[in-house]
Amino acid sequence: MKCEEYNCKVTSIVTDNAANVTKMRRDLFEELDRKDVITYGCSAHMLNLLAHDIEVPGINGNIKKICKYFRNVHFASAKFRKAGDSALVLPQDLLWIKSKETLALGIGEATEIWLELLEAFETEQANGEFACSVSYTNKVKERMEMALTPAHFLANLLDHRFRGNKLSQEQIETGMEYVETYHPEALPIIINYQAKCAPFKPYLFSEYLIKNDKVKPLAWWCSIKNINTTALELAQQLHSAIASSANIERLFSSYGLVHSKLRNRLGNAKAAKLVSIFKELNSISDDVTDQIDDYKSETEKV
């Protein structure tokens, strides 16, 4: 789907998981050419919903009462400070992960995280190490099914670091059926990729290359010669699809701070420049904070 106004091509659409937005996504998928655009829900938002599913009922309210008690009662606050503990922080209902690398995860990497999470819960369930483990595992499965689409499975399969090793046979077949339905010309190349035969050289699957995070799947696929255009475009579409909408939500939040009611005559171009400066300054501030924290931790070890 080409966006002529901004001279770009839209290949994926990620939204949150509210019922009305989910319906919009389904309608959009039916209306648009399914070959050109993939639509899916935000994995970060779905993980947040999962956290609410498995949390102890009312625990946030109890923690807030304790925090407010130590904050508002002078005697308790003095004793707490005397003990040398750090300030208590009120729990947040929604806290997006701060790491830039995490916010930029692709759908293949998000699929791997979901699979590892489910594996951890199933291991706990088998060992019987926490109560109600069966219901917790079922909740993880339910949310994972809502978050992942055939495109997610295929992206994980076509990631040279994962190659679908944690996917079930049913999930692999779902991904391959997606290829057969919408990108049949890419099917022979993908089968050769699975078999590690030409045009894929053995060194492309070396252990060093797999463990090296500097080589991203998009760069890995672009380095392959003599593959058809359809397969390469499919790989580019899947490996450029971001798993979370948190970044764009943060951007809109920053835009709201810059383009406020008091500054409502700002033009779009100038507001965009101010937001860029605002985000860059915040990024520098976060980097400095991380460096200070690292220095403190190293000093404490010494």
Residue pairs with C-beta under 8 A, 6 or more apart in sequence:
1 9
1 10
1 11
1 32
1 33
1 36
1 37
2 8
2 9
2 10
3 9
3 10
10 37
11 36
11 37
11 38
11 236
11 237
11 240
11 241
12 37
12 38
12 39
12 40
12 107
12 237
12 240
12 241
12 242
13 25
13 28
13 37
13 38
13 39
13 40
14 39
14 40
14 41
14 42
14 241
14 242
14 243
14 244
14 245
15 21
15 22
15 24
15 25
15 39
15 41
15 42
15 245
16 41
16 42
16 45
16 245
17 41
17 42
17 45
17 46
17 49
17 146
22 41
25 39
25 40
25 41
26 39
28 37
28 39
29 37
29 39
34 182
35 182
35 183
38 149
38 151
38 237
38 238
38 241
40 107
40 147
40 149
40 151
40 152
40 241
41 146
41 147
42 243
42 244
42 245
42 246
43 105
43 107
43 110
43 113
43 114
43 147
43 243
43 244
44 96
44 97
44 103
44 243
44 244
44 245
44 246
45 244
45 245
45 246
46 143
46 146
46 147
47 143
48 94
49 143
50 139
50 140
50 143
53 139
53 143
54 136
54 139
60 91
60 93
63 90
63 91
64 90
64 91
66 88
67 88
67 89
67 90
68 90
69 76
70 76
70 77
70 80
70 88
71 77
71 88
80 88
96 103
96 244
96 246
96 249
96 250
97 103
97 246
98 286
100 283
103 244
103 246
103 247
104 242
104 247
105 113
105 242
105 243
105 244
106 155
106 159
106 217
106 238
106 239
106 240
106 241
106 242
106 243
107 151
107 152
107 155
107 156
107 238
107 241
107 242
107 243
108 152
108 155
108 156
108 158
108 159
108 162
108 217
108 238
108 239
109 159
109 243
110 147
110 152
110 243
110 244
111 148
111 152
111 153
111 155
111 156
111 162
111 167
112 156
112 159
112 162
112 166
114 144
114 147
114 148
115 156
115 166
115 167
116 166
117 140
117 144
118 137
118 140
118 141
118 144
119 166
121 133
121 136
121 137
121 140
122 137
124 130
124 133
125 133
125 134
125 136
125 137
130 136
150 174
150 175
150 177
150 178
151 175
151 178
151 238
151 241
153 164
153 167
153 171
153 172
153 174
153 175
153 178
154 175
154 176
154 178
154 179
154 238
155 238
155 239
155 241
156 162
156 164
156 166
156 167
156 175
157 163
157 164
157 167
157 172
157 175
157 190
157 194
158 190
158 193
158 217
158 221
158 235
158 238
158 239
159 217
159 239
160 204
160 205
160 209
160 210
160 215
160 217
160 220
161 210
161 211
161 217
163 194
164 171
164 172
164 175
167 175
176 187
176 190
179 186
179 187
179 190
179 234
180 187
183 230
183 231
183 234
185 228
185 230
185 231
186 228
186 230
186 231
186 234
189 227
189 228
189 231
190 231
192 198
192 199
192 200
193 200
196 202
196 205
199 224
199 225
199 226
199 227
200 224
203 209
204 220
204 223
204 224
209 215
209 220
216 239
217 235
217 239
218 235
218 236
218 239
218 240
221 232
221 235
221 236
221 239
222 232
222 236
224 232
251 275
251 279
254 275
254 278
254 279
254 282
255 271
255 275
257 278
258 266
258 271
258 274
258 275
258 278
259 266
259 271
266 274
